[in-house]
Amino acid sequence: MGSLSGTLYIGMTGNLHKRVFEHKFHRIEGFTDKYQVERLLYWEPFDGVQKAINREKQLKGWRRSKKIALIESLNPHWLDLAREWFPWMKSSGESIGHSSMPDKKASSVEPLTKCHPERSNSVREANGIAESKDP
């Protein structure tokens, strides 16, 4: 997960939708709440808890540049992959007016076609993220 300012967080969970909700709507105090880490940028499924824990430890040991390369390998524009999961809630000052829970799975995220407007070039440069050449 990441913030608009470029802070990254790595964690594992048995319920991705619930955990993303907790981050997006600040249900748990701590690092992600303090640094406004609200955006799902990358995720991997696992068929066993131990495999997930091992991968989490591996990723946490990586340099920031390698984590960024991993994110950008599947999400080059840093889109929030959970941006439409909770339309009945308010997030980041946006007002959304639906009252029913969407039936969206993480695997059904639409193709990435445009750069995320909230992520400014200056933030990308400060974090060492190369500009995408895609239109």
Backbone hydrogen bonds, N-H to C=O, Kabsch-Sander energy under -0.5 kcal/mol:
donor,donor_aa,acceptor,acceptor_aa,energy
2,G,39,R,-2.3
3,S,7,T,-1.8
6,G,3,S,-1.3
9,Y,1,M,-2.6
19,R,15,N,-2.4
20,V,16,L,-2.7
21,F,17,H,-2.0
22,E,18,K,-2.2
23,H,19,R,-1.9
24,K,20,V,-3.2
25,F,21,F,-2.4
26,H,23,H,-1.2
27,R,22,E,-2.4
28,I,22,E,-0.7
34,K,30,G,-3.0
35,Y,31,F,-2.4
36,Q,33,D,-1.0
37,V,32,T,-2.6
38,E,2,G,-0.9
38,E,36,Q,-1.2
39,R,2,G,-2.2
40,L,38,E,-0.5
41,L,39,R,-0.8
52,A,48,G,-1.8
53,I,49,V,-2.6
54,N,50,Q,-2.5
55,R,51,K,-2.2
56,E,52,A,-2.6
57,K,53,I,-2.4
58,Q,54,N,-2.2
59,L,55,R,-2.8
60,K,56,E,-2.5
61,G,57,K,-1.1
61,G,58,Q,-0.6
62,W,59,L,-1.3
66,K,63,R,-0.5
67,K,63,R,-1.8
68,I,64,R,-2.5
69,A,65,S,-2.0
70,L,66,K,-1.9
71,I,67,K,-2.4
72,E,68,I,-2.8
73,S,69,A,-1.2
74,L,70,L,-0.7
74,L,71,I,-1.2
75,N,71,I,-2.5
78,W,75,N,-2.0
81,L,40,L,-3.5
81,L,79,L,-0.9
83,R,80,D,-1.7
85,W,82,A,-1.6
89,M,86,F,-1.7
91,S,94,E,-0.7
94,E,91,S,-2.1
96,I,94,E,-0.6
98,H,87,P,-0.9
104,K,102,P,-0.6
108,S,105,K,-1.9
109,V,106,A,-1.2
113,T,111,P,-0.7
116,H,77,H,-1.2
119,R,116,H,-1.2
120,S,118,E,-1.1
124,R,120,S,-2.1
125,E,121,N,-3.0
126,A,122,S,-2.4
127,N,123,V,-1.6
128,G,125,E,-1.6
129,I,124,R,-3.3
130,A,128,G,-0.6
